[in-house]
Amino acid sequence: MILQVLQGMDLVPETKMTSEGSESRPAPPTSLPLQGAPGQRKKLSAPRISLSLDQSEDDLGETPDDLDINVDDLDTPDEGDYLDYTDHEMDWDDPNTANGSRTSESIPTYAAEEERQDGKLWRTVIIGEQEHRINMKIIEPYMRVISHGGYYGNGANAIIVFAACFLPDSDREDYHEIMENLFLYVISTLELMVAEDYMIVYLNGATPHRRMPGLGWLKKCYQMIDRRLRKNLKSFIILHPSWFIRTILAITKPFISTKFSSKIKYVNSLDELRDLIPMEYIQIPECIISLDKELKESAENSK
């Protein structure tokens, strides 16, 4: 009977006494006693875990020596191992980029001849001690408005021809831009053509009203002319004057000097102009020649 009871339980080993103290300590068990049915599982309680972040220095303790990390000993990737993201950056302003359909646009390059041609489109001039840039491309169809007509008298007395019939139409959208650049071209060209005394022959005939320069443009030309050019101007001849040009000169007379007003001369025909100056180097437009013939025939028929 006693033997059967002993077989149904695990024997606990006897406690051992330490040789150095009178107090006895039990030795750790080698097995855990199981109670209940054989199929019942043993429930173990989980250890208590503190989730508080407020830990003191005593709670943290010291870091073991085997946990020391040497950054220099770490195996870092080489430069070639990094992924290159520069070519894959997305342009959020371009919807084609998000779809992966972005096309790269190369920077246009100019050949040597194209660079020379582009340099000819702009001209830098000095007028009144100020630097100006002229858009030569925009005024190219109207550059015949001013030309050199040779010389007169003794010395380098230049004849400057201004043909109003080559001016642009005032109904153009870029009219003011053309006239601004054309104004700079006329003034700068005048300074290059004139060395000493000179005269201006203004071809007014065969010019429709829409091409006639405005009062402000003529006034600006007069004000921008260098003092040397004003002084050296000996004569301002107007061929085939109309009532419009006469009215403009009458209005501007109070704003110009008396000396300049005295230099203005009206000429009604090419024959009268030939009596005043040499004409062999002056290029007269065909429309001016046709108008002069019509006026001559009309004057003969009226007699």
Disulfide bonds with the S-S distance in Angstrom:
none
